Amino acid sequence: MTMETVFICQSDALEEGGKGVRFSVMAGSDEATGFVIRYAGGVHAYLNRCAHVPVELDWNPGEFLESSGLYIMCATHGAIYEPQTGHCSGGPCRGSRLRKLAVTEADGKVVWMPDDYVRPVLA
């Protein structure tokens, strides 16, 4: 099943190691959020759901990275994830990973390519 790309934000809305941008998605039959961050010069997006227990990761909207800016951190459990891969490298879900979402950046825009499980919310 091929879907159109979905605009998330302008490229300049994402600062290296800064706040992420949240966006609404359907994960299976559940309403959820995805998020995109800029890290190591690239954009990386994930389903906003901890691999340990399905809770959102950010402690304030868009606050996904811990204080050093090197890891995505679950505000509830303290699990830390590598921003480029979503792999959990510490905490209760060590060895698991976040669900990566396909994003690209071109012409000053960040867009998401939905898949069969994580899809846009239909209006």
Backbone hydrogen bonds in HBPLUS format (Angstrom, degrees):
<---DONOR---> <-ACCEPTOR-->    atom                        ^
c    i                          cat <-CA-CA->   ^        H-A-AA   ^      H-
h    n   atom  resd res      DA  || num        DHA   H-A  angle D-A-AA Bond
n    s   type  num  typ     dist DA aas  dist angle  dist       angle   num
A0006-VAL N   A0112-TRP O   2.77 MM 106  5.05 154.4  1.83 145.3 154.2     1
A0112-TRP N   A0006-VAL O   2.79 MM 106  5.05 160.9  1.82 142.2 147.4     2
A0008-ILE N   A0110-VAL O   2.87 MM 102  5.64 165.1  1.90 162.3 159.1     3
A0110-VAL N   A0009-CYS O   2.86 MM 101  5.46 163.3  1.89 174.2 171.9     4
A0013-ALA N   A0010-GLN O   3.00 MM   3  5.56 164.7  2.02 119.8 124.2     5
A0011-SER N   A0108-GLY O   2.86 MM  97  4.92 168.4  1.87 117.4 119.9     6
A0014-LEU N   A0011-SER O   3.14 MM   3  5.93 170.0  2.15 123.3 126.3     7
A0018-GLY N   A0015-GLU O   2.86 MM   3  4.93 162.0  1.89 133.0 129.2     8
A0017-GLY N   A0038-ARG O   3.00 MM  21  6.09 166.4  2.02 150.8 152.2     9
A0020-GLY N   A0062-GLY O   2.72 MM  42  4.50 168.0  1.73 138.7 139.6    10
A0021-VAL N   A0036-VAL O   2.94 MM  15  5.38 153.8  2.01 148.8 156.5    11
A0036-VAL N   A0021-VAL O   2.98 MM  15  5.38 146.2  2.09 138.5 148.9    12
A0023-PHE N   A0034-GLY O   2.94 MM  11  5.24 149.4  2.04 137.6 138.1    13
A0034-GLY N   A0023-PHE O   2.71 MM  11  5.24 161.1  1.75 158.1 164.9    14
A0025-VAL N   A0032-ALA O   3.01 MM   7  5.29 165.6  2.03 133.2 132.0    15
A0032-ALA N   A0025-VAL O   2.91 MM   7  5.29 164.8  1.93 151.8 149.3    16
A0026-MET N   A0119-ARG O   2.74 MM  93  5.14 156.8  1.80 153.4 156.8    17
A0119-ARG N   A0026-MET O   2.86 MM  93  5.14 158.2  1.91 150.5 154.4    18
A0027-ALA N   A0030-ASP O   2.74 MM   3  5.21 159.2  1.79 162.5 162.7    19
A0030-ASP N   A0027-ALA O   3.11 MM   3  5.21 165.1  2.13 122.9 123.0    20
A0028-GLY N   A0117-TYR O   2.95 MM  89  5.22 170.2  1.96 149.4 147.1    21
A0048-ASN N   A0033-THR O   2.79 MM  15  5.44 164.4  1.82 144.4 146.2    22
A0035-PHE N   A0046-TYR O   2.89 MM  11  5.61 145.2  2.02 156.9 167.2    23
A0046-TYR N   A0035-PHE O   2.95 MM  11  5.61 148.7  2.05 152.4 162.6    24
A0037-ILE N   A0044-HIS O   2.90 MM   7  5.50 156.4  1.95 152.9 159.2    25
A0044-HIS N   A0037-ILE O   2.95 MM   7  5.50 157.2  2.00 154.6 161.1    26
A0039-TYR N   A0042-GLY O   2.86 MM   3  5.50 156.2  1.92 157.6 164.3    27
A0042-GLY N   A0039-TYR O   3.03 MM   3  5.50 167.6  2.04 120.4 122.5    28
A0101-LEU N   A0045-ALA O   2.83 MM  56  5.11 171.3  1.84 127.3 127.0    29
A0047-LEU N   A0099-ARG O   2.91 MM  52  5.49 151.1  2.00 153.6 163.2    30
A0049-ARG N   A0047-LEU O   2.80 MM   2  5.57 133.1  2.02 109.7  94.7    31
A0050-CYS N   A0055-VAL O   2.89 MM   5  5.61 161.6  1.93 156.4 160.3    32
A0055-VAL N   A0053-VAL O   2.61 MM   2  5.78 128.2  1.87 122.8 105.7    33
A0075-ALA N   A0057-LEU O   2.89 MM  18  5.55 158.9  1.94 140.4 147.1    34
A0063-GLU N   A0060-ASN O   2.85 MM   3  5.32 168.9  1.86 146.2 147.4    35
A0073-MET N   A0064-PHE O   2.85 MM   9  6.04 163.0  1.88 177.3 173.8    36
A0066-GLU N   A0071-TYR O   2.92 MM   5  5.91 155.0  1.98 161.2 168.1    37
A0069-GLY N   A0066-GLU O   2.80 MM   3  5.46 150.3  1.89 124.8 134.5    38
A0072-ILE N   A0081-TYR O   2.95 MM   9  4.98 159.3  1.99 150.0 151.3    39
A0081-TYR N   A0072-ILE O   2.75 MM   9  4.98 160.9  1.79 151.2 156.4    40
A0074-CYS N   A0079-ALA O   2.90 MM   5  5.24 160.1  1.94 151.2 158.0    41
A0078-GLY N   A0074-CYS O   2.86 MM   4  4.98 145.3  1.98 136.2 143.9    42
A0080-ILE N   A0090-GLY O   2.85 MM  10  5.26 159.1  1.89 145.0 150.2    43
A0089-SER N   A0080-ILE O   2.92 MM   9  5.95 145.0  2.04 146.8 158.1    44
A0082-GLU N   A0087-HIS O   2.90 MM   5  5.42 158.2  1.95 146.2 150.8    45
A0085-THR N   A0082-GLU O   3.26 MM   3  5.64 136.9  2.46 108.5 119.3    46
A0086-GLY N   A0082-GLU O   2.68 MM   4  5.07 157.6  1.73 159.7 163.2    47
A0098-LEU N   A0086-GLY O   2.82 MM  12  4.81 154.8  1.88 128.2 134.6    48
A0088-CYS N   A0096-SER O   2.80 MM   8  5.45 172.8  1.80 155.1 152.5    49
A0095-GLY N   A0088-CYS O   3.09 MM   7  5.44 177.3  2.09 141.8 141.2    50
A0094-ARG N   A0091-GLY O   3.26 MM   3  5.58 153.6  2.33 125.1 121.7    51
A0096-SER N   A0093-CYS O   2.84 MM   3  5.59 162.0  1.87 152.3 156.6    52
A0113-MET N   A0102-ALA O   2.83 MM  11  5.39 164.6  1.86 155.3 157.5    53
A0104-THR N   A0111-VAL O   2.93 MM   7  5.54 153.6  2.00 152.4 160.5    54
A0111-VAL N   A0104-THR O   2.93 MM   7  5.54 162.5  1.96 157.8 163.7    55
A0106-ALA N   A0109-LYS O   2.99 MM   3  5.50 152.5  2.07 155.1 160.8    56
A0109-LYS N   A0106-ALA O   2.95 MM   3  5.50 153.6  2.02 118.1 126.1    57
A0115-ASP N   A0118-VAL O   3.02 MM   3  5.47 158.0  2.07 149.6 152.7    58
